[in-house]
Amino acid sequence: MLTLASLAGLMMFRWPLLVRVEPQSMQHAPDAPFIFMGILPLLIIVIAELSEGGMDAKALAMLGVLSATNAALRPLGAGTAGIETVFFMLVLAGRVFGAGFGFTLGCTSLFASALLTAGVGPWLPFQMLCSA
């Protein structure tokens, strides 16, 4: 399931390279809500798959704590000297807890961060998929 979700995200990023697109003033304003609605069921399915494989209350609590920490660190990092603290934590958590946990953490931390920093816009679903 994680592979299918990753492939769907990859195709969402690559479709402009395969299809001729006319320039518009708001590139992803019409389709971003639909992509966001597509990400949420994938995220729920990945969480369900993780729960069958051993995601217990401790792992869920760790997911919440790491998502909140990532959301708080995002405005502080701002890519200073080419280092982004959000992705540093995502890579480490994905390595320690597994790919499914890293996928879920990427989606939830970017979503929480966008809510905290008023960064909700047509770019949010793509940021969530990229970090996942």
Buried (B, 14 or more C-beta within 10 A) or exposed (E): EBEEBBEBBEEBEEEEEEEEEEEEEEEBEEEBEEBBEBBEEBBEBBBEBBEEEEBEEEBBEBBEEBBBBBBBBBEEBEEEEEEBBBBEBBEEBBEEBBBBBBBBBBBBBBBBBBEEEEBEEBBBBBBBBBBB
